[in-house]
């Protein structure tokens, strides 16, 4: 399974569209907090939150927790 990771996403419309993409393809979405919006954001709902129940979404605090939990190394340019 392919994982998509969004690091501190700020634009709810983009995140909503990626949620819809993950719901339709079966990819897992990881959101690294803090998010630049709330889950009840009107723009997020309009662009993809109706697919939220069909997507596998994980939310993680800092990126180092994501790397540890998923046995991955961090690449920071």
N, C-alpha and C positions, 0 to 999 in steps of 0.2 A: 504494500500500500504506500502511496506517495503522501508525504506530509508537506503541508504548506505552512510556513511560519511568518506571521506578521509581527514585526518588532515595534511596539508602541504605536499602533495605528492611530491616526488622527482624523481621518476623513470617513465618516460613517457610510457614505454612499459606496466608497470603494470596498469597505469591509463587507457591506451587505451583498455586493455583487460577488465577492469571493466566497461568501457563505453559500450563495446560490450555486456557484461553480462546484464547490465541494459536495453539496447535496446531490448534484446531478452526476458527478464523476466517482463518488465514493472516496475522495481524498479526505484526509484528516487535517483539520485546521487548528493551529496553535496560535493563540493570541498572547503575546508577551506584554504584560501590564507595565505602566499605566496606560489605559486607553484614553484617547482624546475625546470620548463621548460616553454616554450612558446607554445601557441596553434598551431603554425605552425611548431613545432618540427617534423623533418622527422620520428623519431622513434615513436612518438605518432600517426601520420597519418598512418603509416604502421601497427600498432597493433590495431587500432580500431576507428580512427577518421572518417572513412567512415560510421560508425554507428551513428555518432554524431547527425545527424538530426532526428534519431529515438529514441534517449534517452532524458529523462527529467533531465537536468543538471542545477544545481544552484551553483553559485559561491559566497562565502561569505568571507568578510575580516577576522577579528579575530573570534575565536570560540565563544566568548561571544555574538557576534551579531547573530550567528547561533542559540544559545540557546534561546535568547530573541525572535527572529523571529519565532521560531518553538515551543515556550512554553515548553522548556525542561530544565532540570537542567544539569549542567556540572559535569562530573565525571573526576577528574584529580587525578591520582594516586600519 
